[in-house]
Amino acid sequence: MSRKCSRIPLVIAIMFLLLFTACIMSTQGPIGPKIKWLTLSRGKEMALASEKPCLVDFYYGKGCGRCEKIDEEVYNDPQVAARINSRFVPIRINIAAPLAPEEKELADRMKSGGECLLMFLDHRGKVVRRSNGPPLCTLETIGREQFIAILDEAEKALEVKK
């Protein structure tokens, strides 16, 4: 048997491996930046040091329609993730687990009632408020465009505050 014939199974195996890898990669969605979530205590430290505001997501996870939708449609969007990572300190509080005292105090102050909540803090840890007074937060299920509008509103409120 010639060397040429003995290479055919190797070439077929390599082609199969490449095809298999391509199929797996295509089902995983867009590849882009991932949000680098921090705990509340670590996030507040980073915010103070960097003078960036915090985006705080009180998050339940699997089984919560709001959490699943925001993960899939918003946080997985490469442009949204890049904007969050560059302009905010992203904090995720797992409300399916016991809360740390500082997390519980913030949840109680926001009157979340144990529900999912998306809110903003300035770099000093103070709740960001809308121009007409109430906190800039939402318990609602939101999509990408609504989320971007909320980010715009947060950045505008933070500019006014300076």
N, C-alpha and C positions, 0 to 999 in steps of 0.2 A: 504494500500500500504506500502511496506517495505521501510526502509531507503535506501537500495541498489538500488531500482528502482527509487527513487527520485533523486539520484545522477547522473543518466545516462544523463539527459539533460545538467547538468553542465559539465560533462566530455566531451560531444560532443561539447559544446560551447568553452571550453578551447582548444580542439584539432583544431577546426575550426580557432580560433584566432591565434594559433601557425602556422598553415599551411598558413594562410593569410599573416602573418608577414614574414614568410620565402619566400613567393612569391614576396612580395614587396622588400625585401632586395636583392634578386637575380637579380632584374632588375636594381639596382642602381649602378652596377659595383663594382670594387674592393674597399674595405675599407682600407684606409691607410692614411698617413699624407696628409694634404692639404697645399697648399702653403699659407703662411701668407703675403698677399700683403699689401704694405704700400704706402702712397702717396710719391711724390718726396721729399717734404720738410722733412717729418718724416723719410723717408728712408735714406736720406743723413745724418741726425743727428745720426741715429742708426749705419750707416756705419762708421762714424768718431769715435764714441764711441767704437765700436767693432773691428775696423780696418779690416772689411770685405768689399770686393768689392760689387757693386750693379749690379743686373741684372735688366734692365729697359725694360718694355714691353709697348710700345705705342699701346694701345688696343682699338679696335672699338667695339667688342662684337658680339652679335647675328646679323646674316645677312652678316657677313664677313667670307668668306671661310677660310682665313688664321687663324683668331682668333678661329673659331670653330674647325679647325683641330688641332691647337696647344693645345687647351683646352682638347680635346678628346684624342688625341694620345700621348701628351707629358706631360702636367701639371697634368693630372689625373693618370699618372703612379706613383705608390707609391715610387719606387726607385728614380725617377727623382725629385719628390717633396721633398723627404728626403734630397737629395743632394743639391738642391737649398736652402732649409731652413737651412742646416747646414753650407754651405760654402759661401753663398751670402746673401745680403739683397735684397729681391724681391720687386720691385717697379712696380706698374701698373698705367699708365696714361691713363685715359679714353678720347680718342680723339673724342668720340661722344658728349662729353660735352664741354662747354667753358673751355679753358686751363687757369691755373693760369699763371701769368707773367713768373715765373721761368720755368714752363713746356714749354711755348711757346718759350722762349729763347733757351732751349735745342733742341726743335723740329726744330727751324730755323737754329741753328748751325749745326744740322745733315742733313739739307736740305731734310727732310722727305716729304715735300709737302702735309702734312696732312694725309699721309698713315701710315699704321701699321709699326712698326719698333721694332726690338729687338736689344738692345745694352748693353754695359757694361761700368761702371764707376769704377775707383779705390775708395778706402775708403775716399779719399779727394774730390771726385766728378769730377775728370779728366777723360775724355774719354779714354778708353782702345783702343790701336791701335795694329794692326798686325805688325809683325816684318818688313814688307816692307813698313809701313807707314800709310795705310788707316785705318779708324776706324773699330773696330771689331763689325760689325752690319749686320743685314740682313732685307730686306723687303720681302724676299721670303717665300713661304709656305714651311714649313719643317716638317718632321716627327721625331720620337723619336731618331733614330740613327744619323741623321744630327744634331739634337739639342745637343745630348751628345758630338758629335765631336766639336761643337761650344763651349760648356762648357769647354772641354779639352783645346781647343785653348785659351780661355780666361784665364784659370788658368795658362797655360804656359806663356802667355804674362805678367801676373801679377807677376809671379816668376822672370822673367827676369828683370822686372822693379824695384824689391826690392833692 
